[in-house]
Structures are given as C-alpha cells and as structure tokens.
Amino acid sequence: MSYQKSEHLFEESSKHMPGGVNSPVRAFRAVGGAPVFIKKAKGSHLYDVDGNEYLDYVNSWGPAILGHANDKVVEAVQNACVDGLSFGAPTGKELELAELITKNLPSVEMLRLVSSGTEAVMSAIRVARGYTRRDYIIKFTGCYHGHSDGLLVKAGSGAITGSAPDSAGIPEGYTKTTLLANYNDKESVKSLFEAFPEQIAAVVVEPVAANMGCVPPKDGFLEFLREITKENGTVLIFDEVITGFRMGLGGAQGYYNVIPDMTTLGKIIGGGMPMGMYGGRKEIMQQVAPMGEVYQAGTLSGNPIATAAGITTLKLLMEKKDKYAKLEQYAIQITDALKEAFPQARVNRAGSLYSIFFTKEEVVDFESACTSDNEMFAKYFHYLLDHGIYVAPSQYEIQFLSMEHTDEEVARTCQIIRQAGKDLA
C-alpha cells in the first residue's frame, strides 16, 4: 500500500501540532512510521487519504459500535444542527438521554452529563470525596482514567505509598492522596485500607482493564472490591468509559453482576460525539451543585447535538441487544485465530474486547503486560495494516468490533492473522 499523502500530511501537521497529532494515541510512535490520515468511514470500513481501505477494529476507540456513519445517527445529528448547536440552557434531549442511561445501568440512579471521559472521572472522584469527607483514593497501576492531574500517576513499586506524577507540569502535591494498588491483587488493596483506615474516599477501577491491553478481572476480584469498599464506607467507582454499553446494555457491571456506587461513561453515549457522564446512587449525586456543595459545571455539557446522537445510538443498541452475543462470538473467532497463529503469545478477551501480548507470561496486571515484545507487536501491526486491517497502533490498547462487521469480514480477518503468523515466524 502507498501512504504518500498520509506521510505528507503528517509532516505538515508536525509543524503545527505536538507530534503532529491532537491525541497521543493517534501517533504511530510506538510502532514506527507516520499515522494513517483518514478521509471517511462507513460501516466497518475506514478510507484513508491515499485511497486505501481498511477493516476497522479501533472504531473511534469504542463508540462506533453501530459502525461508522450510521444513517439514523447521522440523520439525528443533522436534524439537531438545524435547530442550533448549543443553547447554554436545558433541553428535553438531556432528560431523554438520562432516562435511557438510568434504565440500562443498574448503578445509576441520578447522573450529570459532561463532555469527556476525563471530565467524568475527575468529577466522580470529587463527588466521592465530598460525600465521604475523605481525601485519599485508590487507583490501579496501569489503569487509565483520563489526564486529570490527580490520576496521571506513574506505576510505583510500593503499594502503600503515594505516587509521583506521570507527567511534567503536575506538582507532586496533586498526587500525594492517590494510592496505587495492583490490578487483580487483593492483598495490595487490603494493605492500603489497613495503612489508611477511614481515610479512603474512593476506589476507582476499570472493571476490565483496557489501557494496558485487555486484562480481565480474575474471578472474585470485582466482588472483593465491592465487599471491602462497603465495609470501609468507601465509594466504589467503575470507570466504564471503555466497557459501558460495549459489554452489553448493562456494561461490565451487568456482565459481571457487580454493582458499584458510581459509574463513569464516555463518548459511546454521545454516539461518537464528545460526551461523558458520571452518576450513581441518589444520595451521593445529591452532593453535586446546585443541590449540594460539590461544584462542577460545563457550558457544553449535554449539548443538543451530542445528546441527539446519543439518544439514537442507545435506542438502536436496545433494539439490537441480541447482537452483543454475535460481537462476542466474532471476538472468540479472532482470538482463536490469534492463538493459532502465535502460539507463544498470550491472548486476552473479555466479552467482545480483546488484545494480544507477545509474551510467554500470563497477563494479569500491568507488570506482566509490560513483558510483551513491543518490537514484535510493531511488526504484527504493520503486517495487518498493509493487508487492510486497522488495529490500535499500540501494544497497550484493545481492539473493538462493530455491529456492522460481517461473517465474511471476520473470516477474512482471521485468514490474514493466520498468514501473519506464518510470515512473521
């Protein structure tokens, strides 16, 4: 394939934007080369500026679960634009979207719409602190919860210490109340509660870790988090920016039948438009202004364009709920092909989410994920790209399917994966 136009656009973009991109996950720095510049997308396919066509397994990092440019979602957005882009005042669409979310997610009794997943998690933690009148929070090494100052925390070796910031520009004081535990490690969580009795406001976790590759929870791990937070009067927050409406209408909490106190969601509830949400038990959410003392605001929160896309998306997902089983079956087919093609690698899956790690170790946490051979992943990535398969350009991201993928497309993907195993051996 030729990538000449993409390479030119990247060269020019690098003069105006840091690294030539507006989000680091779009860069190809981890795999080498210039990122592919996309011109358009439809269904399960992407089309770049050089005229190359790809089967898409990124799906805008999750929200394009109905496929790209779904006709009904596009029509809803177009109709909403005619009436105005933003009012700075309440609309009925905000209520309609809120009702759809609370109907499907068992933990959400009351919610607040925001404009991104980062904003949602940042706000949820503030509310948890205001509700409990405590300062400390526990997060898990390798779990990403957005780029707010208190959550950009470097992986630490000690479980009972605060952590240094993982980004320049963040004073250490911003993260001194952020405690690190190891994902899937109950003892690391217990030790923190013992070291900081009656001081921990919240435990925030990706119920399926999806930012160190796909790392599912071990049996009993989420149930343990639910139990220990209840015992200690701590708010349990599920960050379902990735898993919400992806693992089913009830998200990961419905999939695993573990109900947190609070939940955060991302752009899937905006049908791919900028959108986020935090919500939970009514007594907790009543702490939010103007009802309570926890202040959070956003001029474009719940804007009529994003809510129109979100309403249509969630209604369609409710109509197509039987297709979640099909997505999972597709993921099983692909992961089976990966295991066959790369028998020395490790392949993880949770529902329809999956990823491959080029390591002999079982991947259960951040430390084991980091044993993967990134150089081999780069070869694997470019092989798929050159054969018309677009996957995330990073070992530590996951792959997404859409309801527009077909039996034939998944079979073709599996065939290319098996050939990759032979050619890259």
C-alpha angles and dihedrals in degrees: 000000000000119000097175097126092045090051091051093048090049092051091051094042090053088064092060107027131045106264089354093278140087094224127031093228089068093059122096093215092117093053102028132245134060120310119254112254111220122219100182144340136209130178109326094341137092125198121201130207091261092059095255117146124213139186101235122228095164098062094189087308093302116322097091091078090136090050127259122309096003105199096230094047092048091049091050090052093047092050092048092050091058090061094049139289100243137357107180086226135091121280133192089242090069090057093045092052092046090053091051092051096047090046092059106032112067095204098053115087095150131011148182122218118223135170105256145014091250090056091046096055094041090053095044091056091049090052092048090052092048092048096048097033087226131122111207126086132185122222129171126248109255095018113119120210103172132285101288113137099250094051102047092093127159118235106266131202096220121067095201099057137083113246140240116248116267093217137053113249096045116108113226090241090069092065103033090099093049111097123197126223129173118255113249090012112115094182093058089056094046091052092055093051089049092049095046106034115189090354103094114098099181147001110214118194143162100237085215109028105232106165098068090046119283109320113170121207116263116245108285097010098110090041088053091052090050091051099045094047091051091050092052101040090246125147114243111213121193111203099211097168086122103028101037111112086351100086090040137306089294095050121219091320089061093041093053096027094232114132118207127201093241136019134198125203134188141202098321088082088057093051088244096318118117104283143135140169141199122193146143145137113007095236090057097044092049086072089073120099133288087032097036144017100269108098123212128148141166129186094210097036110134092005114185096247096054093041091051090053092044096050092051092046095050093045090052091048089053089051091047098041091127088065092070088078089053091052090053091049090052089051090052090052092051095045090048088054091049092051091049094046096044108028092169092057130080121239121197127193137179114180105313093337117100147154141179126234120198095220136100091226124095106252111226103139144009095282094054091043089057091061089073118116104247093188090058090047090054090054090048092048095051092045090057093043092052089051095051100264117124115202131161112293093230137071089224099057128081135232126247133204127206132214087245094066111107135211090253093050093049091047090051090049091052090049092053091047091052091049089049089056090056097042096045096043 
